[in-house]
Amino acid sequence: CSVLTSCTGVSLSLSLKFMIMASKSLFIVAIDFGTSYSGYCFSLATRTDQIRQVFWGQAHGLMTVKTPTCILFNEKRDFKKFGYDAVMKYTTLPSSEAHKWYYFHHFKMKLYNKKITSNMELEADNGKKFPALKVFSESLRYMKDHALNTILEASSQTVYDTEDVTWVITVPAIWDASARQFMRLAAKEAASVWCKQLPREGFVAEGGDRQKFEESPGTQYVVVDCGGGTIDITVHEIQENHSLKELHKASGGGWGGNTVDENFKEFLKEIFQDGVWEEYAQNHPAECHQMMYNFGLQKCSSSKDEVYIHSKRHLLFFKGVEGALWCNGTIMITYEKMKSFFAYSVRQTIDTLQEILSKPEMAKVQYILLVGGFASSSILREEIYETFRGRYHILCPLEAQAAIAKGAVLFGNNSQIVASRISALTYGLKVSQAFDIAVHDIQKKRVSKADNYVYCTDLFKKLVGIGDLVEVDEVASYTFTPTEPDQTSVIFSFYCTEKKDAKYVDEEGLKMLGSCTVPTPNTELGRNRQLRLDIKFGLTEFKATGTDVTSGESQTLMIDFLTV
């Protein structure tokens, strides 16, 4: 058995974390903070069968389940508007004023694959820098206040205490370095939680069957969460107790609906030559944003007709290209040209799905569920239908945008709804063993001053491997002995890596996650003392408890799965 020197807290970067802010409450509020759109749902804690959906945009002649994730600050950097209100205010500002204001949209993607710090800055539409922390915190504060006001109007109940509401949020404290990982994974899991309890008639296509997925144990399905920033894919199986078992670790990438917008922008640069589009975007940012906003609405249209994008100004130097015409201030785009803007996102999504579904362990998958705002795009859905309809049932909730928030409400009421995870990383701890010249690096050789015992230090002992199934609330126990016969404390140090295994903790690609020190005051038995390590895998964290069996002294360390 390995001889323990130290071992640091492990962090299983699995697939879901919601920040649950209260355990006993009157209401559950779930906020889905998305890249392009955000929204929330709520219910009484005792009636999650009646989830209240909040609608947005009524003041502007709209009624949608989400509002644009856009925020506006004035020239003094004071918060002014969020969502549709921010869009409408900014797009009506005179060009001479618009460049003084700080307008942000799609800002959540600024955290994607970036190192996050508390003092990081974001660039507004006017090109000026602004504290990222203020952008995110003001956005979340607005959503919180809106939710509390909605509860008051809907129930005539004022929330007086923080414990009156359980907040389920699909983002952590956003300035933490783990935010980018959490944002991708949280939404995917929440959508699956919601979809599994829908009757089949709750989906686009294949209506008429009221049986729910959760009433069919053994059913395996893929969830494709089609967001504005990323597309996240995972595979689940319904268990006998209606909980979820994850069958494949989260996959996907940054090819969500925003890539369609970016391709459209590149197209505009192509048809308006000699820097005309760049000059227009710089001098008239509000008008430019209005044009992009109108395009965003039309990209999800189910019509196969031409798309018309109006410009308030006459843009000269229009270059005739296949699939587009300019007529009296309007750009006419053919359906085929519109499809070309989707090509990259569609291809990446289909290729990733095919790679996952080609694996032998995916042979029993029957359904592909499309959720998220981008799933409302008929072009994306039809391409997936055409590719996979021969073997799989392709389903999309009627309210695809709301699936995430509604699933989060159910999660807030019952955190045991997810029974197991696929580990996204390999986790282990630092140990030592008797030195073996045939196995160990000579540079890792150490000699005990107490009795000349020769051992190898810095060895990595794997606890959980990448891709391993981890049961929620499962406890694993390990036994170790001290390295030195007279040591009066032991340090448990935990590490993680993307590799399947490692030999030493200082290899490239390993990261230390944390540590705890356990007192071992009674040294009479020398190295014959037992040290027990109990690890309990929870939903969003894991608890490591180290115990000196002789003295009964113990120390516990909580490791967040998302601190990696």
Salt bridges, closest charged atoms under 4 A:
ASP32 OD2 - LYS66 NZ 2.45
ASP49 OD1 - ARG47 NE 2.98
ASP85 OD1 - HIS60 NE2 2.82
GLU97 OE2 - LYS100 NZ 3.38
GLU123 OE1 - LYS129 NZ 3.82
ASP125 OD1 - HIS105 NE2 3.40
GLU138 OE1 - ARG141 NE 2.87
ASP145 OD2 - ARG141 NH1 2.93
ASP145 OD1 - LYS144 NZ 3.47
GLU189 OE1 - LYS188 NZ 3.07
GLU189 OE2 - HIS236 NE2 3.34
GLU189 OE2 - ARG421 NH1 3.57
GLU201 OE2 - ARG210 NH1 2.19
GLU206 OE2 - HIS393 ND1 2.98
ASP209 OD2 - ARG200 NH1 3.37
GLU214 OE1 - LYS196 NZ 2.68
GLU246 OE2 - LYS188 NZ 3.09
ASP261 OD1 - LYS299 NZ 2.92
GLU262 OE2 - LYS265 NZ 3.79
GLU266 OE2 - LYS269 NZ 3.35
GLU287 OE1 - ARG313 NE 2.77
ASP351 OD1 - ARG347 NH2 2.95
GLU382 OE1 - LYS304 NZ 3.80
GLU383 OE2 - LYS339 NZ 3.47
GLU386 OE2 - ARG389 NH1 2.95
GLU399 OE1 - LYS406 NZ 2.85
ASP451 OD2 - ARG527 NH1 2.55
ASP458 OD1 - LYS430 NZ 3.32
ASP458 OD2 - LYS444 NZ 3.11
ASP506 OD2 - LYS444 NZ 2.31
GLU507 OE1 - LYS499 NZ 2.73
ASP534 OD2 - ARG532 NE 2.96
ASP560 OD2 - LYS17 NZ 2.90
